């Protein structure tokens, strides 16, 4: 991400305010590249499929290809919401 975004102008597009009063936004480079999509497609972030299906296909492809953190033994990245529920 650093190599991709360093020195670039970032554009933040607010989408909504979530139930925790946080701004949900998409972040793009000047050339239109969606940084969240890049992270999910590379296997370095999970798609928030509870809230949107925007990156579900990118996540599915990354998982099938074993990219990024999906290459970890045991199948990849724990679901953050599930992990938080389990550790409370």
C-alpha positions in Angstrom: 0.0 0.0 0.0 2.8 2.4 0.8 4.4 1.9 -2.6 1.1 2.3 -4.3 -0.1 5.4 -2.4 3.0 7.2 -1.2 3.2 10.7 -2.8 -0.2 10.3 -4.3 -3.2 12.5 -3.7 -6.0 10.5 -2.0 -9.7 11.2 -2.5 -12.0 10.2 0.3 -15.6 9.6 -0.6 -17.9 9.4 2.5 -20.6 6.8 2.0 -22.5 6.8 5.3 -22.3 7.1 9.1 -22.4 3.6 10.7 -24.3 2.6 13.9 -21.2 3.5 16.0 -21.1 7.0 14.5 -18.1 6.3 12.4 -17.7 7.7 8.9 -17.7 4.9 6.3 -15.8 6.0 3.2 -14.0 4.8 0.1 -10.5 6.0 -0.6 -9.3 6.4 -4.1 -6.0 7.4 -5.8 -6.0 10.2 -8.3 -6.2 7.6 -11.1 -9.3 6.1 -9.7 -7.8 3.0 -8.0 -9.9 2.0 -5.0 -7.5 1.3 -2.1 -9.9 -1.0 -0.2 -10.4 -3.1 -3.3 -6.6 -3.4 -3.8 -6.2 -4.6 -0.1 -9.1 -7.1 -0.3 -8.0 -8.4 -3.8 -4.4 -8.8 -2.5 -5.6 -10.8 0.5 -4.5 -8.1 3.0 -7.9 -7.1 4.3 -11.3 -8.8 4.7 -14.4 -7.4 2.9 -17.0 -6.2 5.3 -19.7 -8.5 3.8 -22.0 -7.9 6.8 -22.5 -4.3 5.5 -21.9 -4.5 1.8 -21.1 -6.9 -1.0 -18.9 -4.4 -2.8 -15.7 -6.4 -2.4 -17.1 -9.9 -1.9 -15.9 -11.2 -5.3 -12.4 -9.7 -4.8 -12.3 -11.6 -1.4 -13.5 -14.8 -2.9 -10.9 -14.7 -5.6 -8.1 -13.8 -3.2 -9.1 -16.7 -0.9 -9.3 -19.2 -3.7 -5.9 -18.1 -5.0 -4.4 -18.1 -1.5 -3.2 -14.5 -1.8 -1.8 -12.5 1.1 -3.1 -13.6 4.5 -5.3 -16.2 2.9 -2.1 -18.2 2.4 -1.7 -18.7 6.2 -2.1 -22.2 7.6 -5.7 -22.8 8.6 -7.2 -20.8 5.8 -6.5 -17.1 6.3 -7.9 -14.2 8.1 -10.3 -14.5 11.0 -13.6 -12.6 10.7 -13.0 -9.5 12.9 -16.6 -9.3 14.1 -16.6 -13.0 15.0 -13.2 -12.7 16.8 -14.5 -9.8 18.8 -17.6 -11.7 19.9 -15.5 -14.7 20.9 -13.0 -12.7 22.9 -15.4 -10.7 25.0 
